[in-house]
């Protein structure tokens, strides 16, 4: 009976962590997409202010797509750290990693 209770506790703990990690991943991906569109919008608006044609803007975006993705990732990562640093209840320690890696 004691062994059964320990197994239930491990699964309960693991499921709670999986839900928290899934929500964290969902919100971080959503924030990345939003910052990506904001960065592209800012770049396109500056190009229109400089009176560039659509073809030039498209070529510039295609040529600098990795820079835009990297900037968006960095900005979203900084925002996530600022938002979730104090309110995070997930503490990654050896015990947590053990439960996630090797469920019993």
NORZIQUI-V341878 format. One record per residue. N is the residue number from 1. RES is the residue in three letters. PHI is phi in whole degrees, 0 to 359 (999 if undefined). PSI is psi in whole degrees, -180 to 180 (* if undefined). Layout:
N_RES_PHI_PSI, N_RES_PHI_PSI
This chain:
1_UNK_999_-39, 2_UNK_295_-39, 3_UNK_296_-40, 4_UNK_296_-40, 5_UNK_294_-39, 6_UNK_295_-40, 7_UNK_295_-42, 8_UNK_298_-42, 9_UNK_296_-40, 10_UNK_297_-44, 11_UNK_293_-38, 12_UNK_297_-46, 13_UNK_296_-42, 14_UNK_294_-43, 15_UNK_295_-39, 16_UNK_297_-42, 17_UNK_293_-40, 18_UNK_297_-40, 19_UNK_295_-43, 20_UNK_295_-43, 21_UNK_294_-37, 22_UNK_295_-43, 23_UNK_295_-42, 24_UNK_298_-44, 25_UNK_294_-41, 26_UNK_299_-48, 27_UNK_291_-34, 28_UNK_291_-37, 29_UNK_292_-41, 30_UNK_297_-42, 31_UNK_294_-37, 32_UNK_298_-44, 33_UNK_297_-43, 34_UNK_296_-44, 35_UNK_292_-32, 36_UNK_299_-48, 37_UNK_294_-35, 38_UNK_293_-43, 39_UNK_296_-43, 40_UNK_296_-41, 41_UNK_297_-40, 42_UNK_295_-44, 43_UNK_296_-43, 44_UNK_294_-40, 45_UNK_296_-38, 46_UNK_293_-37, 47_UNK_295_-39, 48_UNK_293_-35, 49_UNK_295_-31, 50_UNK_275_5, 51_UNK_64_42, 52_UNK_273_157, 53_UNK_277_162, 54_UNK_300_-39, 55_UNK_298_-41, 56_UNK_295_-41, 57_UNK_294_-43, 58_UNK_298_-43, 59_UNK_295_-40, 60_UNK_295_-43, 61_UNK_295_-39, 62_UNK_293_-40, 63_UNK_290_-33, 64_UNK_250_27, 65_UNK_294_-37, 66_UNK_291_-34, 67_UNK_294_-41, 68_UNK_294_-42, 69_UNK_296_-42, 70_UNK_295_-44, 71_UNK_297_-42, 72_UNK_295_-41, 73_UNK_298_-43, 74_UNK_295_-45, 75_UNK_296_-45, 76_UNK_294_-36, 77_UNK_296_-43, 78_UNK_296_-42, 79_UNK_295_-41, 80_UNK_296_-42, 81_UNK_297_-42, 82_UNK_294_-43, 83_UNK_286_-42, 84_UNK_257_4, 85_UNK_294_-48, 86_UNK_272_-26, 87_UNK_262_1, 88_UNK_287_134, 89_UNK_257_-4, 90_UNK_272_121, 91_UNK_244_115, 92_UNK_274_109, 93_UNK_230_-176, 94_UNK_296_-37, 95_UNK_295_-43, 96_UNK_296_-45, 97_UNK_296_-37, 98_UNK_295_-43, 99_UNK_294_-37, 100_UNK_286_-34, 101_UNK_277_-42, 102_UNK_233_76, 103_UNK_289_144, 104_UNK_246_*
